[in-house]
Structures are given as C-alpha cells and as structure tokens.
Amino acid sequence: MIIYLLCIFLFLVGLYGVVAKRNLIKIVIGLAIMEYSVNLFLILIGYVKGGAAPIRSGEMADKAFTNFVDPLPQAMVLTAIVIGLATTALLLAIAIRIYKKYGTFDIREIKNLKG
C-alpha cells in the first residue's frame, strides 16, 4: 500500500513542477516525472507476488498455476515509454526554438515580449 502512495507522491511532485514553475525546461522535467510515476503505477498494478509468467510449455502444462502475472500493463508501459520519449523530445525541441527566438526560458518574460 505504501508503494502506491509513493507513486501518488511522485505524481504530485511532477504536478507541482508543471503548475508552479515558470521555466520551460522545469515544466518538461515535471511532465517526465509525472509520466514515470504513471508507468510505475501501471507496473505495480500488474505485479503478482509469487506469480508465474503466463507461458504454458510442455513441462508446465501438467502443473496447475493459479497465480499468473498480467502481461498487459507491461506492454502498455513499454508503449507509453516510447510515446513519452517522443513527446519529451518534441517538447524540448519546441523549448529550444522558443529560446532561440526570445532568448529566455521564462514564461512570464515570453508573455511580455511582442513579436
């Protein structure tokens, strides 16, 4: 139970970085922390203590297993990692373009500038 609370705490730390900070790089880092906490939560949901892989081979066919690990959350997290990497790269590329145009990463200064 404490592990799930730590995932929620990690998500809230990332949310604080997105909401409270005004630097674009810190906002991107906050989004990445939030993504990692969700991935960790999904992996924890699929974990079964003492569970076996859901693969039935010839020698395992005669054994009766009732505890299987669900592979769906693991597949979802692998997909989410790839999508998160692409999203983070895109956000960082946009932040660099904004820095080249305005000369700052601060959102308040970018709002005040015209052009």
C-alpha positions as CSV (number, residue, x, y, z in Angstrom):
1,M,0.0,0.0,0.0
2,I,2.8,2.4,0.8
3,I,4.3,1.9,-2.7
4,Y,1.1,3.2,-4.3
5,L,1.2,6.2,-2.0
6,L,4.8,6.8,-3.1
7,C,3.6,6.7,-6.8
8,I,0.9,9.3,-6.0
9,F,3.6,11.4,-4.2
10,L,5.9,11.2,-7.2
11,F,3.0,12.3,-9.4
12,L,2.2,15.2,-7.2
13,V,5.9,16.3,-7.3
14,G,5.7,16.3,-11.1
15,L,2.4,18.2,-11.0
16,Y,4.0,20.8,-8.7
17,G,6.8,21.2,-11.2
18,V,4.3,21.8,-14.1
19,V,2.0,24.2,-12.2
20,A,4.3,26.2,-10.0
21,K,7.4,26.6,-12.1
22,R,7.8,29.2,-14.9
23,N,10.9,27.8,-16.6
24,L,10.1,25.7,-19.7
25,I,12.8,23.1,-19.0
26,K,11.5,22.6,-15.4
27,I,8.0,22.1,-16.8
28,V,9.2,19.5,-19.2
29,I,11.0,17.7,-16.4
30,G,7.8,17.8,-14.3
31,L,5.9,16.2,-17.1
32,A,8.5,13.5,-17.4
33,I,8.3,12.8,-13.6
34,M,4.5,12.5,-13.9
35,E,4.9,10.1,-16.8
36,Y,7.3,7.9,-14.9
37,S,5.1,7.8,-11.9
38,V,2.1,6.6,-14.0
39,N,4.3,4.0,-15.6
40,L,5.5,2.8,-12.2
41,F,1.9,2.6,-11.0
42,L,0.8,0.5,-14.0
43,I,3.7,-1.9,-13.5
44,L,2.7,-2.2,-9.8
45,I,-0.9,-3.0,-10.8
46,G,0.3,-5.9,-13.0
47,Y,2.6,-7.4,-10.4
48,V,1.5,-10.5,-8.5
49,K,3.7,-11.8,-5.7
50,G,4.7,-15.3,-6.4
51,G,3.2,-15.2,-9.8
52,A,4.4,-17.0,-12.9
53,A,4.8,-15.9,-16.5
54,P,1.6,-16.7,-18.5
55,I,3.5,-19.1,-20.8
56,R,2.4,-22.7,-20.9
57,S,5.1,-25.1,-22.2
58,G,5.1,-28.9,-22.2
59,E,6.6,-29.3,-18.8
60,M,4.4,-26.7,-17.2
61,A,1.2,-28.0,-18.8
62,D,0.7,-30.6,-16.1
63,K,1.2,-28.1,-13.2
64,A,-1.8,-26.1,-12.1
65,F,-0.9,-22.5,-11.6
66,T,-3.4,-20.0,-10.3
67,N,-1.1,-17.0,-9.9
68,F,-0.2,-15.5,-13.3
69,V,1.3,-12.1,-13.9
70,D,-0.8,-10.0,-16.2
71,P,1.4,-9.0,-19.2
72,L,-1.0,-6.3,-20.4
73,P,0.3,-3.5,-18.1
74,Q,3.9,-4.3,-19.0
75,A,3.0,-4.0,-22.7
76,M,1.2,-0.7,-22.0
77,V,4.1,0.7,-20.2
78,L,6.5,-0.2,-23.0
79,T,4.3,1.6,-25.4
80,A,4.0,4.6,-23.0
81,I,7.8,4.8,-22.6
82,V,8.2,5.1,-26.4
83,I,5.4,7.7,-26.7
84,G,6.8,9.6,-23.7
85,L,10.2,9.7,-25.2
86,A,8.9,11.2,-28.4
87,T,6.7,13.7,-26.6
88,T,9.6,14.8,-24.4
89,A,11.9,15.2,-27.4
90,L,9.3,17.3,-29.1
91,L,8.7,19.5,-26.1
92,L,12.4,20.0,-25.7
93,A,12.8,20.9,-29.4
94,I,10.0,23.4,-29.0
95,A,11.6,24.9,-25.9
96,I,14.9,25.3,-27.7
97,R,13.2,27.1,-30.6
98,I,11.4,29.4,-28.2
99,Y,14.8,30.1,-26.5
100,K,16.4,30.9,-29.9
101,K,13.6,33.3,-30.7
102,Y,13.1,35.1,-27.4
103,G,16.4,34.4,-25.6
104,T,14.7,33.1,-22.4
105,F,13.0,30.0,-21.0
106,D,10.9,32.1,-18.6
107,I,7.2,32.0,-19.5
108,R,6.5,35.4,-17.8
109,E,9.1,37.2,-19.9
110,I,7.9,35.4,-23.1
111,K,4.3,36.7,-22.5
112,N,5.6,40.3,-22.0
113,L,7.6,40.3,-25.2
114,K,6.0,41.2,-28.5
115,G,6.8,39.5,-31.7
